[in-house]
Amino acid sequence: MGQELSKIDKYLIYFLSLNCRMKLTKIAKFLNTSPARVKYHYNNLIKNNFFYKFLTLVDYRRLGFNAYSIYYRLKDQTEEEYEQIIEKIKKIPSVADILECEGVYNFHVTLLEKNMYNAAQNILLIRQILENLIIDEVILIYLRSELFDRKLFLELEKEQKLKHFKVSQRILIIDELEETIELNKEEEKLLAAIANNAELSIKELSQKTGLSPSKVATTLKRLEREKVIKGYIAKLNPNIENLEYFRVLVKLRNISPSKRNQFLDYLFSHPQIYRCLLTFGEYDLTYDARVKNIVELRKILSEVYSKFRNEIVKQDWIKIYKIIAYTFYIDEKN
């Protein structure tokens, strides 16, 4: 994944990271090249594992879930011990994310839970699995999640023709207040099929679910209209084109909603930052960035602090170097 990306590669990453169901023919037309050429570059990105998964952005709060994000600082262990730990944690049905990282914390798990009691029980279960390896533990509850476009790959704002190319550059995945809804059986079946396979065509989803193509299409539109599905993204592997994946965890002083929105707008405008979470717990906000090295990360930390020095208490960071599990949806029936 250290290979140099071509212009077509970068455009594919940009567009598919915002909508992985976008037709390659549409991207080819935008680039004024042949669909076959774009398809060749797409297949090459797949072959070289640039994409971890094609994911459906599910607003899990609409389905009654809350996300509990747990960061650990663990003692060293053998590779065999570590593999056994991973296998045990993966068996917990509500586990959505497992990330290997380094920095202030070196292990991360996210749980999707419908009530605090179940969340507490599963956090205790993880503690039992980790036993005496835990040095430190921080639990955050997600309040709001936003995904930004991949400005770090392209300076697309300079290209006038993009104004006529409909693509959302800022996706609100979950918000702080959402009314829950109940899914019918067809919706449940389709959501389970497409959650971690967002690139599947209507025909492929029909074969996978047993629903007719027309039923798949109408159900999909209904889930989008009800804002259960917020979008479809290509989730990138941690390190591509010699860029490293960092998450910054920010502790804030009490700030007004308007100041907080200024903070979010600033993060969105930054070319190397592409995701932001508002959280409740030890940290109030996290943001994700891709940079060439720690020197570039420190530059971002300095830029953010200079802009909001009166609001920031501290900025801690982790480097994410392996994605073990990642999803926006838990199928409770499996």
N, C-alpha and C positions, 0 to 999 in steps of 0.2 A: 504493500500500500504506500510505499515511498516513491512510487513512480510519478513522474510529472504529468499533470492533467492538461489535456488539450482544451481549447476554447469550447468545443462541443461538450466535453466531459463536464466542464464547469457549469455550463448552461443546464445540462441534465440534472446535475446535483442541485442547482438552484431551484429549478421548477419542480422536480420530483420531491424535494424536501418540503415543498409547500402543497403539492397535490400529486401524489404518486399514481393517481388514476388518470392523469392527463394523457391524452393520446400523443404518442411519439410523432405522429403525422403533423400534429399542431405545432410541436416544437420544431420539426423540420421546416415547416412553412415559415415560422418566425425567423429561423436561421438562414432561410433561403438556400436550403440544401435538400438532398434527397432523403426520403424516409429510410431507405436502406442504409445510408451512411449513419444516420442517427441510431438506427437499430444496432448497427455494428458496435458503436461506442457504448450503447446501453449494455449489450451483452458482455462487452469487455469489462465494464464496471462490476457487473454481477460476478463474472468469472474471477475477478481479482478481489472479491469480498469487500468492496467499498461500502456496500449497504449491509447493515446488520439484519434488518427486517423492513418489510413494508407494513406499516401500522395504521390502524384506524384510530383517529382521535375521538375517543368516547368520553363524553362528559359524565364520568361515573357518579357525580353528585346527583345528576338527574335520575339515576337508578337507585339512589339511597345510600351510596357508598361515601366514605371519607378515606383519605389517604394519610397514613401514618408513616413518616419517613424517619428511619433510625440510622444514625451514624455511630460507628464503633471505632475505638482505638483498641486493637487486639495485640496480645503478646505474640511473639514468633511461634510458629508451629511447623511440624514437618509437612511435606507435600501430601503424604498419605492422610495425616490428620485433617488437613485442610479439605481434601476431596471428600472425606467422610462428613465433615461439617456441612459442606455445600449440598450434598445429597440429602441430608436430613432436613435442611432448611427449605429446599426445593419441594419437599413433600407437603409442606404447610399449604393448604389450598388457597389462602388469601395472599400469598406472596406474589407481588407484581414485579418488583425490581430486585435484582441482586447485582451489585457493582463492586469490582475490585478497584481500590484506589490507594493513593499514598498522600501524605501531607498531615494535616492535623488529625484526620481520621483515615483508616485504611480498609474499612469495610462498610458497605451500605446495603440496607434492606428497606423496601417499601411494602406496606401491607394495605390492601383495600378491604375495609371492614364496614359493615352496616350498623354496628353499635360498639360503644366504648368498652363494654364488657368483653366481647370477643377480641377486640384489639388488645386489651390488657392480658387476656389469657394467652394469646399468641406471642406477645412480647415476652411474657414469662417463659413460654416454651423455647423461644430463641435463646434466652438467657441460660436455660438449662442445657441446651445444645452446646453453647459456647463455654459453659461451665466457668472455670477459673481463668479463661483467656482474656476476659474483658478488663481493660484498663480504664476506659471511659465510654460513656454512652450518652447520646443526645437524641431526644425524640421531638420531631417537628410535625405539626398538623398542617396540611396544605389548605390554604384559604383561596388562592387564585393562581392560575397558571396561564402564562402567555408564551406563545412561540413566535419568534421573529424570522424574517427572511435571512438567507445566508449571504449577507453583504460581504463577508470576508472573501468569497470566491470571485465576486464580480462587482464592479461599480456600475450597476445597472441603472441607478438613478440618473446617470448621464445620457442614457439612451432614450431618445424621445419616443421611439416606436413602442416602448414598453407601456406607455400611457394607454395604448389601444389594446393591450394584451391583458385580459382580465385575470388577475391573480391576487389573492389576499396576502399582503405582506406582514400582517400582524393578526394572529389567530388567538382568540380568547378561548382556551380549552375548558377551564372550569372557572366559575365565579364564586364569590363568597356566599351568595344567597340564591338557591335554585329550588324550585318546587320539584318534588319527585314524581315520577310517573311509573306505571306498571306496564311491562311489555307483554304482548300476547305471544303465543307459542311460535308463530311465524317470525316475529321480530327477534325473539330469543335465539331461534335456530340460525337466522341470518347473521345476527351480531356475533354469535360464537364462531361462525365460519369466516367472517371477514375481519375480525379483530386483529389477528396477526398475519393476515394474508390480504392486505388492502389492495394489492395489485390484481387480484383475480377478476376476470371478466364476468359479465352477467351470466354468460353460458356456463362458465366454470363454477360459479356460485350456485347455479341451478343444479348442476350435477352433484355438487357437494352437499346441498341441503335437501334435495328432492322436491323443491318448489319449482314451479314453472318459471321460465325466463321473465314473463310479464309480471308474475307475482314477486319475483326478486326485485325487479325494477321499481315497482310501486311501493314495496316495503322499504327499500333503500331510501327512496324519496321521502317517505313518511318519517323515517328515523332522522333524516337530515332536517326536515321541516320542523320536527319536534325538538331539534337541537340536542338530540342524544348523540348523534354523530356530528362533530365539529369540523372534520376534515380527514385527509388521508396523507400520510407522510412517509418518506423514505428515511428511516433511522440510520444514520451513518455510523460506521464502526469508529472507535475512539480516535485512532491516529491515521489520518490520510494526508497525502502530499506533505509529509513531514510536519504536520500541525499536531499539536498536543491538545487534549481535551481537559479543560479545567472547570471546576465549579467553585464559585466564591460564596461564602456564607457570611451574611452581613447582620450585625447587631446594631439596631437603630435606637436613637432617643425617641421619645414621644413626638410624633410629627402630625401635622394636619393632613386630611385627605388630599387637599390641593397640592401640598408639598410632596406627598407620596406619589401623586400622579406625575409631577414634574420629574421625580426620580425615575419612574417607569418610562416616561417619554425619552429621557436622556439615554437610558439603557437601550431602548429601541433604536435610537439614532446612531449608536456606536457600531462601527463596521465589524467588530470582532465578537460582539455579544449577540446571541441568538435565542436565548430562552431566559425567562424570569419566573420565579415563584414567590408569592407572598405566603408567609408561614406564621404559625403561632408556636412559641416555645423559646428555646435558647437563642435562636436567630429569627429575625423578622423578615428576611428576604434572602433569596439566593439568585445568582445569575450564572449562566454557562457561557464560556468563551473558548475559542480555538486560537491558539497562538503558536509561534515557532519554538519558543523556549520560555524559561522562567523570567528572563529579562523583559520580554514583551508583556508577560502577565503582571509583573511589578509596575510596568508603565501604566497598564489599565487601572490597577489598584490606586495608583497615584492620581490618575485623571479623575476617577470617580470620587476619591476622597477630597480632592481640591474643589470639586464642584459642590460637594455636600458635606463639607467638614463639620458644620454645625449639627448635622443630623446623624453622622456615623460614629458609633462607639468603637467598633472594630470590624475588620474584614479578615476572616480566616479562609483558607483555600484547601482544596484537594485536587489531585490529578487523577482522572478516571482513565484507567488503561485496559480494562476488560469488562465487557457487558456479559454477564452470565444469564440474566433473565430480564425481560423488559416487556411490559404490556400496559394497555390502558383499560383492560377489561378482564374481569374474573367471571368465568362461567360457573355459577354455583352448582350446576347439575353434574359437573365432572370433577 
